[in-house]
Every structure is written in C-alpha cells, then in structure tokens.
Amino acid sequence: MTRICVPVCARDLDRMREAVERAADVADIIELRLDCLDEVEISARELARLGGGARSLILTLRPAEQGGHTSLDYDGRRRFWTSLKPSGTDCFFDLEYDLVQEFASAQSSYPFVADWKRVICSHHDFEGIPPNLQGIYEAMAATPAGILKIAVQAKDVTDCIPILKLLERAQNERRELIAIAMGPAGITTRVLGLSRGSVLTYGSLDDESGTAPGQITANQLRNLYRIGGINSQTEIFGIVGNPVGQSLSPHIHNSAFAAANLNAVYLPFQITDVTQFIKRMVHPKTRELQWNLVGLSVTIPDKSAVMTLLDWIDPTAKEIGAVNTIVVQNNRLLGYNTDAQGFIGPLRDRFGSVKNARCAVIGAGGGARAALWALANDDANVSLFARNIERAAFTASDFGVSYGQLANADFTEFDIVVNATPLGMSGANQEMTPVSAAQLRGVRLAYDLVYNPLQTRFLRVARDAGCETLGGMEMLLSQAVEQFKLWTGREPDLGVMRMQALTQVHRAIKDGQRAA
C-alpha cells in the first residue's frame, strides 16, 4: 500500500486549511506541522475543520532542536499536548522521545494517548548518523508508542545503509517504523523505504514547501519514481556523482522504464567516496544491502577513478580512459563508455562526416576524453585546450593530438569548438564561459556538452561571434539511449525521453524566472 505523507506548514489556520485542501489531492496522510503556526493553540473544532474528514492527520509540534519551528520549551510542549482534545478527528500524534517517556510513565491519562497505537515516537539528528543508532531504536521500541520514527542526516549515499538495515530489523521484530535519511544523499530511503517496510514516506506539496532536507515532492514520489510499484523484484539503477541533484537522468530513464512497462527505478546517488560506494553498495561480492542493483550511470568527478574498481572494461572505454556506464552482471561489474557515441552522433547528423574537420576541444576531463576519442576515431584534426597546460599535455598525449593553453587561445582556424568543461552548468557556474566571443570569431560550429540550461553562456557568446551552435541535450539523450540498451537489451522510446528532459529544463527556467 502506498503511504505518502504530505507535511503542511503555514503561519495561520486559514493558510494551513488551504494547504490541506491542496495536499488532499496527492497525499494518503497529511501532517499538520503545528509548530509552524504563530499561535499554536488549536481547538477540537478547528482541528476537525482542518482535517475535513478526507484524510488521516498526523499532528506534530516539533521543537527547534529537532528541526522544528516552535519556540515553546519542554514544559510548553507538554502543556499543549495535555490540553489537546482531538475528538472526532482521525489523528496520529508525533511526539519526541522525551515526551513519550514522560507520558508513558505518568499516572494520569491524556485524551490524545487513549490509543498508544496512534502515537509516533520520533527522533531527529541533523548532524549525521549517530553511532548509537541501534541503541536509540531499542530505547524507543521499549516505549508503548505504536510507531517509531527515526530521521538522520545523510552526507553520502552510504549513510542510507544503516537506515535500510534498521527497517529490515524492525520488520523482523514486527515493529512499525518510519526511517529516513535526510538530505540529497538520503533520497534512496525516501523512494525505497515503503518497499522495505517503512510505515510511510514523506513528500512535500511542492518544491518550495519541504519541511526537511532532501524532501522531494509527493508528485515525484508517485509519478517520477512510481513508488507504488516498487517491490523486492524491482531493478534498481542510478546516477553516481557529486552533485547529482540537478541531473535530468532520473527523469529520462524513469520515463523510459515506465513507457516500456519495466519494474525498474532510477535514483540519484550522491557520493563523496566512489571506492566505498562501490564496495559497500554496488559490488555483489562485498555490498552490504540485499537489493536488485543492475546498472549505474557515472558522472563527474568519478568517470576515471571508478575504472580501477571494475572487473571488466570495454576496449573503447579503456582507450578513452573513462567509464560512464556500469552493468552489474553475474556478480561482476562491467564498464562501458556511451559518451563517445553520444557526442559524435549529433555531429554526424549535422555534417554527415567530420573527417579532416579542424576541431578544438576545451577541457581535460572525462567528457573531453570521450570527445577526443570520437573525433580522432572519425579522422578529424583535433587539438586540445585547457587552463592547466600540464594536464592538457598529459591528456593530449593519450590521444596523439596537439594541445595548447586556453588563455588567449585563437580559434579562428577551427571549424568546430567543443566546450567539454562544466562551466555554464546550472548552478554557481551558470554565467561562466571558457572563452569569449572574440576567440570564437570565424568558427563554424560551437558545441557545448552542458545541457542544463539549454542556452548556456558559451552558446550565447558563440552566436554573438556568428557561429552555428549545438547544445548538449542531444548528446545527453543519445548516450542515455545506449545506456538503456546495455542495461535492458531493449530500444527505449526516445520521444518520451526527450519530452521529459525538455519539460524539466523548461520548468527549471520558469522556476528561475519566478525566483528572480
């Protein structure tokens, strides 16, 4: 059963009621974050009006030290709960462990704890994974609370391991548990939690109304990740790197899985140490989780570093010196590079052939290596330019091409100039470009491997210089098609993949305009 809880946070009851009405369209359960209210006193009548009888409610009054908003101290929170009379409303009550302990030991009875099965005993840690996580669970399990909730901060996707293992323990002990790793690195627990026994998962009403770090929307949980269909047989895929939060790959691949009616899900895996990730979560011989992990995309900065961790590497990927695709097969990790084919395809579509074309590649990372290999393989005349001349020399020697310093480079004699750096990517570097319009004058085509935003600063200055332009979206889609085929043995619906990618980019543009 899908159980998505949408938290509602508003400063007054009228706005909270409006948010509840909106949440009812996407939520199975609605959490009223009473700590968000300027005035937290609430009557049974007001509570009934908020609930409206449409959904079960969770009532929460979270203190600041547990990630909440109320300024009430311990005594103030205790007084609030002891005076609460939620008669006639289908409510659960989320209380911190200290309050649960007191109410459980008190001789008096309170209206809201008439049924302990409806009490959620919760613990939040915004610093990381506590070393005594199992002890915290055991102490909470010793209370009469019907449901336990543990939410901790994840700094790396491997921090999800103890949370998922805790869910397994709770299932074996027949305890009702909500367990979440917060932050972008913890999304795995939000998506896979229900299939591993979590009582519910939290999804925000929209991108702006999340009440915890890394909380994704209820709509994304239901429609992008299709959590209602995830089970122990679901094949798991994902993108590995840092950052991965802005990646379009989850939208591209999940839409393709849905179109092909595959029991599969694609997740963002934010990592800080690729070696530990592969060892603890990926390789069938050493991983600590029982899960059906089948394939991975690898993005910056680990396309080269991951190679030493694989059992077999495709010859093309070896020559390029970078892997962007991993297939888990027969207890082995197989590495491929689909970037090269993804890169050269749009150029072939544009020109038919790049044989003898004078091409300049800017950058010396994994994307640049794929571009150098593909251009050289198609008999183009290639030169490499980078800010770091030593790294440029090292990379150029691997492919037998000339190289030069990027600063003040003149590209007048080149037909094609490729930006294979992350400059211009959505985020802090969005308004940056590796070259100026003056450097690009005379160039026929400027090709940017950055795909988000669609119109980068590099492409804008190239148009100012009179160049034709080509963005990175087609490369992204082309390499994703090859990944999909390696993982599934099927041809994906490219139209669906393109539609989802463009939809997300246009949505990001609109969100940016609203923010401005």
C-alpha positions as a printed Julia matrix, in Angstrom:
516×3 Matrix{Float64}:
   0.0     0.0     0.0
   1.39    3.41   -0.99
   1.5     5.74    2.0
   2.75    9.2     1.14
   2.51   11.75    3.92
   2.49   15.41    2.87
   3.56   17.83    5.62
   1.72   21.16    5.72
   3.44   24.17    7.25
   1.71   27.58    7.49
   1.74   30.51    9.89
  -2.05   30.71   10.42
  -5.01   28.36   10.3
  -6.57   29.81    7.15
  -3.42   29.25    5.1
  -2.95   25.85    6.67
  -6.5    24.9     5.68
  -5.83   25.99    2.09
  -2.65   23.91    2.01
  -4.51   20.89    3.41
  -7.06   21.15    0.6
  -4.25   21.14   -1.96
  -2.43   18.31   -0.23
  -5.54   16.12   -0.23
  -5.11   15.65   -4.0
  -1.7    13.95   -3.66
  -1.46   12.7    -0.07
  -2.52    9.5     1.62
  -1.86   11.11    5.02
  -1.41   14.79    5.88
   0.93   16.03    8.6
  -0.1    19.27   10.28
   3.09   20.99   11.36
   1.54   22.91   14.23
   4.97   24.27   15.17
   4.78   26.47   12.06
   1.77   28.35   13.43
   2.3    31.74   15.03
  -0.3    30.72   17.63
  -0.2    27.0    18.38
  -3.38   26.78   20.44
  -5.96   24.81   18.49
  -9.43   23.6    19.45
 -11.08   20.31   18.56
 -13.45   22.23   16.28
 -10.59   23.94   14.44
  -8.81   20.64   14.15
 -11.89   19.0    12.66
 -12.19   21.84   10.13
  -8.56   21.41    9.13
  -8.92   17.68    8.62
 -12.23   17.83    6.85
 -12.52   14.06    7.26
 -10.85   13.44    3.9
  -7.51   12.1     5.15
  -5.87   10.84    8.32
  -3.83   13.52   10.05
  -0.52   13.47   11.87
  -0.24   16.27   14.43
   3.31   17.48   15.03
   4.71   20.2    17.3
   8.41   19.94   16.52
  10.9    21.85   18.74
  13.76   23.79   17.17
  16.4    21.36   18.42
  14.64   18.6    16.46
  14.33   20.65   13.28
  11.03   22.37   14.08
   9.87   25.96   14.37
   8.18   26.34   17.74
   9.79   28.46   20.42
   7.94   26.54   23.14
  10.18   24.88   25.7
   9.67   21.37   27.02
   7.02   22.44   29.56
   5.18   24.46   26.93
   5.04   21.49   24.56
   3.89   19.21   27.36
   1.09   21.61   28.27
   0.0    21.8    24.65
  -0.3    18.03   24.3
  -2.01   17.5    27.65
  -4.67   20.09   26.79
  -5.3    18.76   23.26
  -8.74   17.19   22.71
  -8.9    15.86   19.14
 -12.35   14.26   19.44
 -13.93   13.12   16.19
 -10.76   13.56   14.11
  -8.72   10.7    12.63
  -5.35   11.69   14.12
  -1.92   10.31   14.84
   0.39   12.18   17.23
   4.1    12.7    16.55
   5.91   13.22   19.86
   9.6    13.39   20.62
  11.08   10.57   22.68
  11.4    12.66   25.86
   7.69   13.47   25.89
   6.72    9.88   25.1
   8.78    8.72   28.08
   7.03   11.14   30.42
   3.52   10.41   29.19
   4.14    6.67   29.33
   5.29    6.84   32.96
   2.62    9.3    34.13
  -0.2     8.03   36.29
  -2.71   10.31   34.59
  -4.3     9.55   31.24
  -4.47   12.09   28.42
  -7.1    12.28   25.69
  -4.61   12.12   22.83
  -2.86    8.97   24.15
  -6.0     6.96   24.74
  -4.69    4.67   21.99
  -0.89    4.31   22.02
  -1.05    2.74   18.56
  -1.64    6.26   17.25
   1.42    7.75   18.91
   4.58    8.21   16.82
   7.73    8.34   18.93
  10.28   10.32   16.91
  13.96   11.17   16.95
  15.78   13.55   14.56
  19.51   14.05   14.12
  20.59   16.79   11.71
  24.33   16.23   12.29
  24.7    12.79   10.73
  24.27    9.11   11.56
  24.51    8.7    15.34
  26.95    5.95   16.36
  24.35    4.57   18.76
  21.56    4.34   16.16
  20.63    0.81   17.21
  20.51    1.87   20.86
  18.23    4.79   20.02
  15.9     2.41   18.21
  15.89   -0.03   21.13
  15.09    2.72   23.65
  12.22    3.97   21.51
  10.97    0.42   20.93
  10.73   -0.01   24.7
   8.01    2.68   24.87
   4.34    1.88   24.26
   4.27    4.06   21.13
   2.71    2.22   18.21
   5.01    3.75   15.59
   8.65    4.75   15.79
  10.24    7.43   13.61
  13.98    7.96   13.13
  15.29   10.62   10.75
  19.01   11.28   10.44
  21.16   13.42    8.15
  22.93   11.65    5.25
  26.16   13.11    3.88
  26.82   10.25    1.45
  24.51    7.67   -0.06
  26.3     5.0     2.02
  24.66    6.64    5.05
  21.43    5.07    3.79
  22.76    1.6     4.64
  22.13    1.71    8.42
  18.67    3.21    7.84
  17.64    0.49    5.38
  19.08   -2.16    7.71
  17.11   -0.68   10.6
  13.93   -1.07    8.57
  14.84   -4.7     8.0
  15.33   -5.21   11.73
  12.01   -3.55   12.55
  10.22   -5.82   10.08
  11.77   -8.9    11.66
  10.72   -7.65   15.12
   7.25   -6.65   13.89
   7.72   -3.03   14.92
   6.13   -0.21   12.94
   8.96    2.11   11.87
   9.4     5.21    9.73
  13.12    5.51    8.92
  14.54    8.26    6.72
  17.96    9.57    5.78
  17.56   13.3     5.2
  19.39   15.44    2.66
  20.04   14.88   -1.06
  22.21   11.85   -0.24
  19.26   10.2     1.51
  16.72   10.17   -1.32
  17.23    6.39   -1.66
  15.49    5.85    1.7
  12.56    8.08    0.73
  11.97    6.17   -2.51
  12.76    2.61   -1.4
  11.58    2.88    2.21
   8.0     1.71    1.67
   9.14   -1.39   -0.21
  11.42   -2.23    2.71
   8.76   -1.9     5.4
   8.6     1.8     6.31
   5.14    2.79    7.57
   5.15    5.81    5.26
   7.37    8.2     3.36
   7.22   11.98    3.31
   6.73   14.05    0.18
   6.33   17.81    0.02
   3.4    19.56   -1.62
   5.77   21.37   -4.0
   9.46   22.22   -4.34
   9.17   25.22   -2.02
   7.27   23.67    0.88
   9.55   20.87    2.04
   9.87   20.56    5.82
  13.11   18.56    5.92
  16.36   18.48    3.93
  16.17   16.38    0.75
  12.39   16.03    0.9
  11.14   15.53   -2.66
   7.59   16.19   -3.79
   4.7    13.77   -3.41
   4.14   14.08   -7.15
   7.72   12.98   -7.85
   7.4    10.03   -5.49
   4.18    8.9    -7.12
   4.82    9.68  -10.79
   8.57   10.0   -11.37
   9.75    7.19   -9.09
   6.46    5.24   -9.19
   6.93    4.1    -5.59
   3.57    2.35   -5.6
   5.04   -0.34   -7.85
   8.43   -0.8    -6.19
   8.97   -4.19   -4.57
  11.77   -6.66   -3.85
  11.94   -7.58   -7.57
  12.33   -4.01   -8.78
  15.54   -3.47  -10.74
  17.48   -0.51   -9.36
  19.58    1.88  -11.41
  21.05    5.27  -10.64
  23.45    8.08  -11.36
  26.63    8.29   -9.3
  28.49   11.54   -8.69
  28.54   14.81   -6.8
  26.48   16.83   -7.41
  23.61   14.85   -8.94
  20.63   16.82   -7.65
  20.16   18.75  -10.91
  20.66   15.73  -13.18
  17.99   15.06  -15.79
  18.89   11.36  -15.91
  16.26   10.25  -13.34
  13.57   11.91  -15.46
  14.92   10.47  -18.7
  15.4     6.88  -17.56
  12.37    6.6   -15.27
  10.13    7.83  -18.09
  11.68    5.24  -20.41
  11.17    2.47  -17.83
   7.52    3.49  -17.45
   6.98    3.6   -21.23
   8.47    0.11  -21.54
   6.39   -1.13  -18.57
   9.53   -2.29  -16.74
   9.65   -2.91  -12.99
  12.62   -0.6   -12.56
  13.57    2.66  -10.85
  16.46    5.09  -11.4
  17.79    7.07   -8.42
  20.31    9.86   -7.78
  23.21    8.54   -5.69
  25.2    11.43   -4.19
  28.61   10.19   -3.11
  31.78   11.54   -1.55
  33.91    8.38   -1.93
  33.38    6.25   -5.03
  35.52    3.4    -3.66
  33.4     3.0    -0.55
  30.2     3.29   -2.56
  31.19    0.54   -4.98
  32.39   -1.69   -2.13
  29.5    -1.2     0.27
  26.52   -0.78   -2.07
  27.34   -1.99   -5.58
  29.67   -4.96   -5.99
  27.69   -8.2    -5.46
  30.63   -9.79   -3.61
  31.01   -7.05   -0.98
  27.83   -4.96   -0.82
  26.02   -4.74    2.48
  22.49   -4.48    1.12
  20.23   -7.1    -0.35
  18.88   -5.19   -3.32
  18.47   -5.74   -7.04
  21.02   -3.19   -8.29
  21.5    -3.68  -12.04
  23.22   -0.64  -13.54
  24.72    2.79  -12.94
  25.5     5.99  -14.78
  28.74    7.63  -13.66
  29.18   11.39  -13.89
  31.72   13.94  -12.69
  34.1    13.59  -10.96
  34.44    9.78  -10.94
  34.47    8.6   -14.59
  38.17    7.74  -14.46
  38.5     6.88  -10.76
  35.81    4.19  -10.98
  37.75    2.18  -13.55
  40.05    0.54  -11.0
  37.0    -0.8    -9.16
  35.54   -2.76  -12.09
  36.01   -6.4   -13.12
  35.95   -5.78  -16.89
  36.13   -2.68  -19.09
  35.04   -2.39  -22.7
  38.04   -1.69  -25.03
  36.57    1.65  -26.16
  36.21    2.82  -22.56
  39.8     1.71  -21.9
  41.07    3.77  -24.82
  39.05    6.79  -23.7
  40.18    6.35  -20.11
  36.71    6.99  -18.69
  33.64    4.9   -17.81
  30.18    6.44  -17.66
  28.11    3.23  -17.58
  28.28    0.22  -15.27
  26.38   -3.03  -15.78
  26.08   -5.47  -12.85
  26.07   -8.94  -14.35
  26.9   -12.4   -12.99
  28.48  -10.99   -9.83
  30.78   -8.77  -11.91
  30.92   -5.06  -12.66
  31.27   -4.27  -16.37
  32.32   -0.8   -17.52
  31.38    1.0   -20.74
  31.56    4.46  -22.24
  28.49    5.71  -24.1
  29.62    9.36  -24.04
  31.72    8.99  -27.19
  28.83    7.69  -29.28
  26.5    10.21  -27.69
  28.94   13.01  -28.55
  29.64   12.16  -32.18
  26.06   11.3   -33.19
  24.78   14.91  -33.28
  27.85   15.99  -35.28
  27.26   13.26  -37.84
  23.62   14.31  -38.04
  24.72   17.91  -38.67
  27.63   17.36  -41.09
  27.42   13.76  -42.26
  31.15   13.39  -41.55
  33.8    15.25  -39.56
  36.69   13.74  -41.5
  39.5    16.32  -41.79
  37.44   18.91  -39.86
  39.59   21.14  -37.67
  38.27   20.6   -34.14
  39.24   22.15  -30.81
  38.2    20.51  -27.54
  38.24   22.64  -24.39
  38.76   20.7   -21.16
  40.69   17.66  -19.99
  38.16   15.61  -18.02
  36.09   12.55  -18.83
  33.81   14.37  -21.28
  36.8    15.84  -23.11
  38.41   12.4   -23.36
  35.26   10.95  -24.94
  35.13   13.85  -27.42
  38.83   13.48  -28.32
  38.48    9.76  -28.9
  35.31   10.1   -31.01
  36.74   12.91  -33.18
  40.05   11.14  -33.7
  38.21    7.9   -34.48
  36.28    9.76  -37.22
  39.55   11.16  -38.68
  39.08   14.78  -37.6
  42.08   17.02  -36.99
  41.92   17.6   -33.25
  43.58   19.96  -30.77
  43.07   20.14  -27.02
  42.98   23.34  -24.94
  42.87   23.59  -21.15
  43.64   26.07  -18.39
  46.1    23.63  -16.85
  48.78   23.12  -19.51
  50.33   20.12  -17.73
  47.02   18.31  -17.65
  46.39   19.28  -21.28
  49.75   17.81  -22.27
  49.05   14.58  -20.38
  45.57   14.11  -21.88
  46.66   15.09  -25.41
  49.46   12.51  -25.33
  46.93    9.74  -24.7
  45.21   10.54  -27.99
  48.11   11.76  -30.09
  46.68   15.26  -30.58
  48.18   18.72  -30.29
  47.44   20.9   -27.28
  47.63   24.49  -26.11
  46.93   26.91  -23.28
  43.29   28.02  -23.18
  44.0    31.57  -22.03
  44.04   33.88  -25.06
  43.75   30.96  -27.49
  42.63   31.96  -31.0
  40.15   29.55  -32.59
  39.82   31.39  -35.9
  41.25   28.5   -37.91
  38.95   25.87  -36.4
  35.7    24.52  -37.86
  34.32   23.15  -34.58
  34.99   24.22  -30.98
  33.73   21.96  -28.18
  33.2    23.04  -24.57
  33.82   19.88  -22.55
  34.11   21.72  -19.21
  31.3    22.14  -16.63
  31.45   25.94  -16.99
  27.95   27.2   -17.76
  26.2    24.34  -15.97
  23.11   25.24  -13.96
  24.2    26.46  -10.55
  27.12   28.52   -9.35
  28.95   28.37  -12.7
  25.91   29.12  -14.87
  27.08   32.54  -16.09
  30.61   31.39  -16.83
  32.14   30.51  -20.21
  35.61   29.16  -21.0
  36.07   31.52  -23.98
  34.95   34.91  -25.27
  33.12   35.89  -28.45
  36.36   37.38  -29.8
  38.09   34.0   -29.51
  35.31   32.26  -31.43
  35.03   34.55  -34.45
  35.49   32.58  -37.64
  34.45   29.25  -36.07
  31.68   27.42  -37.93
  30.11   25.48  -35.02
  30.31   25.88  -31.24
  29.27   22.66  -29.45
  28.55   22.79  -25.7
  28.34   19.47  -23.83
  26.47   21.23  -20.99
  22.76   20.5   -21.38
  21.23   22.44  -18.5
  20.46   25.25  -19.17
  19.66   24.72  -22.85
  21.16   28.1   -23.76
  24.48   28.42  -21.95
  26.71   31.46  -21.77
  29.13   29.67  -24.12
  26.4    29.26  -26.75
  25.3    32.88  -26.36
  28.79   34.28  -26.92
  29.22   31.88  -29.85
  26.11   33.28  -31.53
  27.42   36.78  -30.91
  30.56   35.69  -32.77
  28.47   34.47  -35.73
  28.86   30.74  -35.05
  26.31   27.99  -35.51
  25.57   26.36  -32.16
  24.8    22.9   -30.8
  23.78   22.24  -27.2
  24.39   19.19  -25.07
  20.82   17.88  -24.9
  21.15   15.62  -27.94
  24.38   14.14  -26.61
  22.71   13.51  -23.25
  19.82   11.71  -24.9
  21.98    9.77  -27.33
  24.26    8.39  -24.6
  21.22    7.62  -22.41
  19.72    5.52  -25.21
  22.93    3.46  -25.35
  22.9     3.05  -21.57
  19.3     1.87  -21.62
  20.14   -0.74  -24.26
  23.14   -2.0   -22.28
  21.05   -2.38  -19.12
  17.85   -3.82  -20.57
  18.63   -5.17  -24.03
  15.76   -3.04  -25.37
  15.42    0.04  -27.51
  13.9     2.88  -25.44
  11.26    5.35  -26.53
  13.48    8.31  -27.44
  10.48   10.6   -27.86
   9.41   10.04  -24.27
  12.96   10.58  -23.02
  13.32   13.85  -24.95
   9.92   15.14  -23.83
  10.73   14.52  -20.16
  14.18   16.12  -20.41
  12.89   19.25  -22.14
   9.96   19.52  -19.74
  12.3    19.57  -16.76
  14.64   22.13  -18.32
  11.75   24.45  -19.21
  10.33   24.03  -15.7
  13.7    24.96  -14.21
  13.78   28.07  -16.4
  10.31   29.12  -15.2
  11.26   28.47  -11.57
  14.36   30.62  -12.01
  12.33   33.42  -13.52
   9.87   33.32  -10.61
  12.73   33.38   -8.12
  14.24   36.41   -9.85
